[in-house]
Amino acid sequence: MPARFLTRAQVAEELNVSESQVYALIRNQELRSAKIGGRGVWRIGREDLEAYIERAYEETARWIEGHPFAEDAGTA
């Protein structure tokens, strides 16, 4: 069974981004997380990561719909 909580480093690896980008997602409240312990170690629930990824797919699909690819854009 996969771990329930992930570190910022694990999330960064899964998303293929830097840890600082993961921290920015946390600070912008785009990626739900929890500060655990006295030193405030960030942990991200696997379900929260999956929910973030699903939202990213949906946002990308909406963006693509609003910005269709026009092969003849230069001929208008």
Backbone as XML, in Angstrom:
<?xml version="1.0"?>
<chain id="A" units="angstrom">
  <residue number="1" name="MET">
    <atom name="N" x="0.849" y="-1.176" z="0.000"/>
    <atom name="CA" x="0.000" y="0.000" z="0.000"/>
    <atom name="C" x="0.895" y="1.241" z="0.000"/>
  </residue>
  <residue number="2" name="PRO">
    <atom name="N" x="0.588" y="2.222" z="-0.867"/>
    <atom name="CA" x="1.397" y="3.438" z="-0.899"/>
    <atom name="C" x="1.228" y="4.257" z="0.382"/>
  </residue>
  <residue number="3" name="ALA">
    <atom name="N" x="2.241" y="5.051" z="0.679"/>
    <atom name="CA" x="2.207" y="5.902" z="1.871"/>
    <atom name="C" x="1.055" y="6.895" z="1.784"/>
  </residue>
  <residue number="4" name="ARG">
    <atom name="N" x="0.449" y="7.172" z="2.947"/>
    <atom name="CA" x="-0.666" y="8.121" z="2.993"/>
    <atom name="C" x="-0.175" y="9.545" z="2.779"/>
  </residue>
  <residue number="5" name="PHE">
    <atom name="N" x="0.989" y="9.873" z="3.359"/>
    <atom name="CA" x="1.527" y="11.220" z="3.252"/>
    <atom name="C" x="2.845" y="11.217" z="2.497"/>
  </residue>
  <residue number="6" name="LEU">
    <atom name="N" x="3.075" y="12.275" z="1.768"/>
    <atom name="CA" x="4.286" y="12.442" z="0.980"/>
    <atom name="C" x="5.039" y="13.684" z="1.446"/>
  </residue>
  <residue number="7" name="THR">
    <atom name="N" x="6.338" y="13.675" z="1.263"/>
    <atom name="CA" x="7.143" y="14.864" z="1.543"/>
    <atom name="C" x="7.114" y="15.785" z="0.328"/>
  </residue>
  <residue number="8" name="ARG">
    <atom name="N" x="7.600" y="17.008" z="0.517"/>
    <atom name="CA" x="7.700" y="17.921" z="-0.627"/>
    <atom name="C" x="8.605" y="17.329" z="-1.696"/>
  </residue>
  <residue number="9" name="ALA">
    <atom name="N" x="9.680" y="16.662" z="-1.280"/>
    <atom name="CA" x="10.614" y="16.065" z="-2.246"/>
    <atom name="C" x="9.925" y="14.966" z="-3.060"/>
  </residue>
  <residue number="10" name="GLN">
    <atom name="N" x="9.109" y="14.156" z="-2.398"/>
    <atom name="CA" x="8.400" y="13.088" z="-3.110"/>
    <atom name="C" x="7.393" y="13.659" z="-4.101"/>
  </residue>
  <residue number="11" name="VAL">
    <atom name="N" x="6.678" y="14.710" z="-3.682"/>
    <atom name="CA" x="5.709" y="15.344" z="-4.576"/>
    <atom name="C" x="6.441" y="15.977" z="-5.757"/>
  </residue>
  <residue number="12" name="ALA">
    <atom name="N" x="7.562" y="16.641" z="-5.488"/>
    <atom name="CA" x="8.342" y="17.256" z="-6.560"/>
    <atom name="C" x="8.772" y="16.201" z="-7.579"/>
  </residue>
  <residue number="13" name="GLU">
    <atom name="N" x="9.191" y="15.050" z="-7.079"/>
    <atom name="CA" x="9.610" y="13.979" z="-7.984"/>
    <atom name="C" x="8.439" y="13.467" z="-8.815"/>
  </residue>
  <residue number="14" name="GLU">
    <atom name="N" x="7.285" y="13.286" z="-8.183"/>
    <atom name="CA" x="6.109" y="12.786" z="-8.915"/>
    <atom name="C" x="5.645" y="13.768" z="-9.980"/>
  </residue>
  <residue number="15" name="LEU">
    <atom name="N" x="5.723" y="15.075" z="-9.671"/>
    <atom name="CA" x="5.281" y="16.095" z="-10.626"/>
    <atom name="C" x="6.390" y="16.528" z="-11.575"/>
  </residue>
  <residue number="16" name="ASN">
    <atom name="N" x="7.610" y="16.063" z="-11.314"/>
    <atom name="CA" x="8.773" y="16.443" z="-12.105"/>
    <atom name="C" x="8.985" y="17.956" z="-12.084"/>
  </residue>
  <residue number="17" name="VAL">
    <atom name="N" x="8.919" y="18.526" z="-10.882"/>
    <atom name="CA" x="9.157" y="19.949" z="-10.645"/>
    <atom name="C" x="10.116" y="20.076" z="-9.464"/>
  </residue>
  <residue number="18" name="SER">
    <atom name="N" x="10.512" y="21.296" z="-9.149"/>
    <atom name="CA" x="11.407" y="21.510" z="-8.011"/>
    <atom name="C" x="10.620" y="21.548" z="-6.699"/>
  </residue>
  <residue number="19" name="GLU">
    <atom name="N" x="11.341" y="21.347" z="-5.607"/>
    <atom name="CA" x="10.701" y="21.439" z="-4.292"/>
    <atom name="C" x="10.179" y="22.850" z="-4.047"/>
  </residue>
  <residue number="20" name="SER">
    <atom name="N" x="10.877" y="23.851" z="-4.562"/>
    <atom name="CA" x="10.405" y="25.226" z="-4.366"/>
    <atom name="C" x="9.095" y="25.462" z="-5.118"/>
  </residue>
  <residue number="21" name="GLN">
    <atom name="N" x="8.905" y="24.785" z="-6.248"/>
    <atom name="CA" x="7.634" y="24.906" z="-6.959"/>
    <atom name="C" x="6.512" y="24.241" z="-6.159"/>
  </residue>
  <residue number="22" name="VAL">
    <atom name="N" x="6.817" y="23.133" z="-5.518"/>
    <atom name="CA" x="5.825" y="22.478" z="-4.661"/>
    <atom name="C" x="5.474" y="23.393" z="-3.496"/>
  </residue>
  <residue number="23" name="TYR">
    <atom name="N" x="6.481" y="24.012" z="-2.899"/>
    <atom name="CA" x="6.241" y="24.928" z="-1.784"/>
    <atom name="C" x="5.354" y="26.095" z="-2.238"/>
  </residue>
  <residue number="24" name="ALA">
    <atom name="N" x="5.586" y="26.595" z="-3.441"/>
    <atom name="CA" x="4.749" y="27.679" z="-3.973"/>
    <atom name="C" x="3.302" y="27.213" z="-4.131"/>
  </residue>
  <residue number="25" name="LEU">
    <atom name="N" x="3.098" y="25.988" z="-4.598"/>
    <atom name="CA" x="1.737" y="25.449" z="-4.717"/>
    <atom name="C" x="1.061" y="25.365" z="-3.355"/>
  </residue>
  <residue number="26" name="ILE">
    <atom name="N" x="1.840" y="24.984" z="-2.345"/>
    <atom name="CA" x="1.309" y="24.906" z="-0.982"/>
    <atom name="C" x="0.953" y="26.305" z="-0.485"/>
  </residue>
  <residue number="27" name="ARG">
    <atom name="N" x="1.874" y="27.243" z="-0.625"/>
    <atom name="CA" x="1.649" y="28.609" z="-0.126"/>
    <atom name="C" x="0.504" y="29.306" z="-0.847"/>
  </residue>
  <residue number="28" name="ASN">
    <atom name="N" x="0.313" y="28.996" z="-2.122"/>
    <atom name="CA" x="-0.794" y="29.582" z="-2.895"/>
    <atom name="C" x="-2.107" y="28.836" z="-2.663"/>
  </residue>
  <residue number="29" name="GLN">
    <atom name="N" x="-2.066" y="27.823" z="-1.822"/>
    <atom name="CA" x="-3.219" y="26.987" z="-1.482"/>
    <atom name="C" x="-3.788" y="26.244" z="-2.689"/>
  </residue>
  <residue number="30" name="GLU">
    <atom name="N" x="-2.937" y="25.979" z="-3.666"/>
    <atom name="CA" x="-3.341" y="25.164" z="-4.806"/>
    <atom name="C" x="-3.202" y="23.684" z="-4.484"/>
  </residue>
  <residue number="31" name="LEU">
    <atom name="N" x="-2.281" y="23.366" z="-3.576"/>
    <atom name="CA" x="-2.038" y="21.989" z="-3.165"/>
    <atom name="C" x="-2.246" y="21.900" z="-1.663"/>
  </residue>
  <residue number="32" name="ARG">
    <atom name="N" x="-3.262" y="21.157" z="-1.266"/>
    <atom name="CA" x="-3.595" y="21.013" z="0.151"/>
    <atom name="C" x="-2.488" y="20.245" z="0.860"/>
  </residue>
  <residue number="33" name="SER">
    <atom name="N" x="-2.121" y="20.710" z="2.052"/>
    <atom name="CA" x="-1.055" y="20.072" z="2.815"/>
    <atom name="C" x="-1.261" y="20.357" z="4.295"/>
  </residue>
  <residue number="34" name="ALA">
    <atom name="N" x="-0.398" y="19.756" z="5.104"/>
    <atom name="CA" x="-0.461" y="19.973" z="6.549"/>
    <atom name="C" x="0.959" y="20.133" z="7.071"/>
  </residue>
  <residue number="35" name="LYS">
    <atom name="N" x="1.102" y="21.024" z="8.050"/>
    <atom name="CA" x="2.366" y="21.191" z="8.747"/>
    <atom name="C" x="2.330" y="20.278" z="9.962"/>
  </residue>
  <residue number="36" name="ILE">
    <atom name="N" x="3.270" y="19.358" z="10.033"/>
    <atom name="CA" x="3.269" y="18.341" z="11.080"/>
    <atom name="C" x="4.482" y="18.548" z="11.993"/>
  </residue>
  <residue number="37" name="GLY">
    <atom name="N" x="4.248" y="18.465" z="13.296"/>
    <atom name="CA" x="5.352" y="18.510" z="14.256"/>
    <atom name="C" x="5.819" y="19.907" z="14.594"/>
  </residue>
  <residue number="38" name="GLY">
    <atom name="N" x="6.702" y="19.969" z="15.580"/>
    <atom name="CA" x="7.210" y="21.235" z="16.085"/>
    <atom name="C" x="8.029" y="22.028" z="15.081"/>
  </residue>
  <residue number="39" name="ARG">
    <atom name="N" x="8.685" y="21.348" z="14.190"/>
    <atom name="CA" x="9.493" y="22.036" z="13.183"/>
    <atom name="C" x="8.705" y="22.382" z="11.936"/>
  </residue>
  <residue number="40" name="GLY">
    <atom name="N" x="7.452" y="22.015" z="11.904"/>
    <atom name="CA" x="6.596" y="22.367" z="10.778"/>
    <atom name="C" x="6.995" y="21.698" z="9.486"/>
  </residue>
  <residue number="41" name="VAL">
    <atom name="N" x="7.155" y="20.390" z="9.533"/>
    <atom name="CA" x="7.489" y="19.643" z="8.327"/>
    <atom name="C" x="6.221" y="19.488" z="7.492"/>
  </residue>
  <residue number="42" name="TRP">
    <atom name="N" x="6.296" y="19.846" z="6.223"/>
    <atom name="CA" x="5.136" y="19.778" z="5.350"/>
    <atom name="C" x="4.901" y="18.348" z="4.890"/>
  </residue>
  <residue number="43" name="ARG">
    <atom name="N" x="3.638" y="17.937" z="4.912"/>
    <atom name="CA" x="3.239" y="16.639" z="4.394"/>
    <atom name="C" x="2.014" y="16.841" z="3.503"/>
  </residue>
  <residue number="44" name="ILE">
    <atom name="N" x="2.005" y="16.125" z="2.400"/>
    <atom name="CA" x="0.927" y="16.221" z="1.422"/>
    <atom name="C" x="0.277" y="14.853" z="1.326"/>
  </residue>
  <residue number="45" name="GLY">
    <atom name="N" x="-1.019" y="14.814" z="1.519"/>
    <atom name="CA" x="-1.743" y="13.555" z="1.402"/>
    <atom name="C" x="-1.753" y="13.080" z="-0.042"/>
  </residue>
  <residue number="46" name="ARG">
    <atom name="N" x="-1.603" y="11.774" z="-0.229"/>
    <atom name="CA" x="-1.614" y="11.225" z="-1.589"/>
    <atom name="C" x="-2.909" y="11.588" z="-2.301"/>
  </residue>
  <residue number="47" name="GLU">
    <atom name="N" x="-4.035" y="11.528" z="-1.585"/>
    <atom name="CA" x="-5.323" y="11.901" z="-2.195"/>
    <atom name="C" x="-5.345" y="13.376" z="-2.587"/>
  </residue>
  <residue number="48" name="ASP">
    <atom name="N" x="-4.696" y="14.227" z="-1.794"/>
    <atom name="CA" x="-4.637" y="15.655" z="-2.119"/>
    <atom name="C" x="-3.799" y="15.893" z="-3.375"/>
  </residue>
  <residue number="49" name="LEU">
    <atom name="N" x="-2.724" y="15.133" z="-3.514"/>
    <atom name="CA" x="-1.905" y="15.239" z="-4.721"/>
    <atom name="C" x="-2.704" y="14.788" z="-5.932"/>
  </residue>
  <residue number="50" name="GLU">
    <atom name="N" x="-3.409" y="13.673" z="-5.806"/>
    <atom name="CA" x="-4.216" y="13.185" z="-6.926"/>
    <atom name="C" x="-5.312" y="14.186" z="-7.291"/>
  </residue>
  <residue number="51" name="ALA">
    <atom name="N" x="-5.922" y="14.829" z="-6.290"/>
    <atom name="CA" x="-6.949" y="15.843" z="-6.551"/>
    <atom name="C" x="-6.342" y="17.043" z="-7.275"/>
  </residue>
  <residue number="52" name="TYR">
    <atom name="N" x="-5.134" y="17.447" z="-6.873"/>
    <atom name="CA" x="-4.451" y="18.551" z="-7.547"/>
    <atom name="C" x="-4.186" y="18.205" z="-9.010"/>
  </residue>
  <residue number="53" name="ILE">
    <atom name="N" x="-3.711" y="16.993" z="-9.258"/>
    <atom name="CA" x="-3.421" y="16.571" z="-10.628"/>
    <atom name="C" x="-4.695" y="16.571" z="-11.464"/>
  </residue>
  <residue number="54" name="GLU">
    <atom name="N" x="-5.790" y="16.075" z="-10.902"/>
    <atom name="CA" x="-7.065" y="16.061" z="-11.631"/>
    <atom name="C" x="-7.514" y="17.481" z="-11.970"/>
  </residue>
  <residue number="55" name="ARG">
    <atom name="N" x="-7.387" y="18.408" z="-11.007"/>
    <atom name="CA" x="-7.745" y="19.811" z="-11.281"/>
    <atom name="C" x="-6.857" y="20.395" z="-12.369"/>
  </residue>
  <residue number="56" name="ALA">
    <atom name="N" x="-5.583" y="20.035" z="-12.368"/>
    <atom name="CA" x="-4.660" y="20.536" z="-13.393"/>
    <atom name="C" x="-5.086" y="20.048" z="-14.772"/>
  </residue>
  <residue number="57" name="TYR">
    <atom name="N" x="-5.493" y="18.784" z="-14.868"/>
    <atom name="CA" x="-5.991" y="18.270" z="-16.147"/>
    <atom name="C" x="-7.227" y="19.045" z="-16.597"/>
  </residue>
  <residue number="58" name="GLU">
    <atom name="N" x="-8.160" y="19.288" z="-15.668"/>
    <atom name="CA" x="-9.388" y="19.998" z="-16.005"/>
    <atom name="C" x="-9.106" y="21.434" z="-16.435"/>
  </residue>
  <residue number="59" name="GLU">
    <atom name="N" x="-8.220" y="22.126" z="-15.701"/>
    <atom name="CA" x="-7.864" y="23.500" z="-16.051"/>
    <atom name="C" x="-7.170" y="23.562" z="-17.408"/>
  </residue>
  <residue number="60" name="THR">
    <atom name="N" x="-6.338" y="22.580" z="-17.683"/>
    <atom name="CA" x="-5.652" y="22.531" z="-18.974"/>
    <atom name="C" x="-6.652" y="22.318" z="-20.100"/>
  </residue>
  <residue number="61" name="ALA">
    <atom name="N" x="-7.612" y="21.428" z="-19.893"/>
    <atom name="CA" x="-8.630" y="21.174" z="-20.913"/>
    <atom name="C" x="-9.440" y="22.440" z="-21.189"/>
  </residue>
  <residue number="62" name="ARG">
    <atom name="N" x="-9.810" y="23.174" z="-20.125"/>
    <atom name="CA" x="-10.555" y="24.421" z="-20.314"/>
    <atom name="C" x="-9.707" y="25.449" z="-21.067"/>
  </residue>
  <residue number="63" name="TRP">
    <atom name="N" x="-8.415" y="25.519" z="-20.741"/>
    <atom name="CA" x="-7.536" y="26.464" z="-21.421"/>
    <atom name="C" x="-7.436" y="26.117" z="-22.908"/>
  </residue>
  <residue number="64" name="ILE">
    <atom name="N" x="-7.297" y="24.836" z="-23.208"/>
    <atom name="CA" x="-7.196" y="24.400" z="-24.607"/>
    <atom name="C" x="-8.470" y="24.743" z="-25.361"/>
  </residue>
  <residue number="65" name="GLU">
    <atom name="N" x="-9.623" y="24.546" z="-24.727"/>
    <atom name="CA" x="-10.895" y="24.883" z="-25.371"/>
    <atom name="C" x="-10.971" y="26.372" z="-25.686"/>
  </residue>
  <residue number="66" name="GLY">
    <atom name="N" x="-10.426" y="27.208" z="-24.811"/>
    <atom name="CA" x="-10.458" y="28.652" z="-25.020"/>
    <atom name="C" x="-9.377" y="29.170" z="-25.953"/>
  </residue>
  <residue number="67" name="HIS">
    <atom name="N" x="-8.404" y="28.326" z="-26.255"/>
    <atom name="CA" x="-7.285" y="28.708" z="-27.128"/>
    <atom name="C" x="-7.071" y="27.618" z="-28.174"/>
  </residue>
  <residue number="68" name="PRO">
    <atom name="N" x="-8.014" y="27.491" z="-29.099"/>
    <atom name="CA" x="-7.894" y="26.411" z="-30.080"/>
    <atom name="C" x="-6.666" y="26.602" z="-30.964"/>
  </residue>
  <residue number="69" name="PHE">
    <atom name="N" x="-6.121" y="25.498" z="-31.403"/>
    <atom name="CA" x="-4.981" y="25.512" z="-32.310"/>
    <atom name="C" x="-5.485" y="25.857" z="-33.691"/>
  </residue>
  <residue number="70" name="ALA">
    <atom name="N" x="-4.924" y="26.903" z="-34.254"/>
    <atom name="CA" x="-5.342" y="27.335" z="-35.590"/>
    <atom name="C" x="-4.173" y="27.128" z="-36.551"/>
  </residue>
  <residue number="71" name="GLU">
    <atom name="N" x="-4.294" y="26.140" z="-37.410"/>
    <atom name="CA" x="-3.220" y="25.857" z="-38.355"/>
    <atom name="C" x="-3.052" y="26.984" z="-39.358"/>
  </residue>
  <residue number="72" name="ASP">
    <atom name="N" x="-4.125" y="27.675" z="-39.670"/>
    <atom name="CA" x="-4.035" y="28.745" z="-40.671"/>
    <atom name="C" x="-4.104" y="30.118" z="-40.000"/>
  </residue>
  <residue number="73" name="ALA">
    <atom name="N" x="-3.546" y="30.268" z="-38.829"/>
    <atom name="CA" x="-3.606" y="31.533" z="-38.094"/>
    <atom name="C" x="-2.968" y="32.676" z="-38.862"/>
  </residue>
  <residue number="74" name="GLY">
    <atom name="N" x="-1.962" y="32.408" z="-39.648"/>
    <atom name="CA" x="-1.278" y="33.460" z="-40.387"/>
    <atom name="C" x="-1.966" y="33.860" z="-41.679"/>
  </residue>
  <residue number="75" name="THR">
    <atom name="N" x="-3.058" y="33.194" z="-42.064"/>
    <atom name="CA" x="-3.723" y="33.492" z="-43.331"/>
    <atom name="C" x="-4.958" y="34.347" z="-43.180"/>
  </residue>
  <residue number="76" name="ALA">
    <atom name="N" x="-5.310" y="34.712" z="-41.954"/>
    <atom name="CA" x="-6.544" y="35.467" z="-41.725"/>
    <atom name="C" x="-6.415" y="36.917" z="-42.089"/>
  </residue>
</chain>
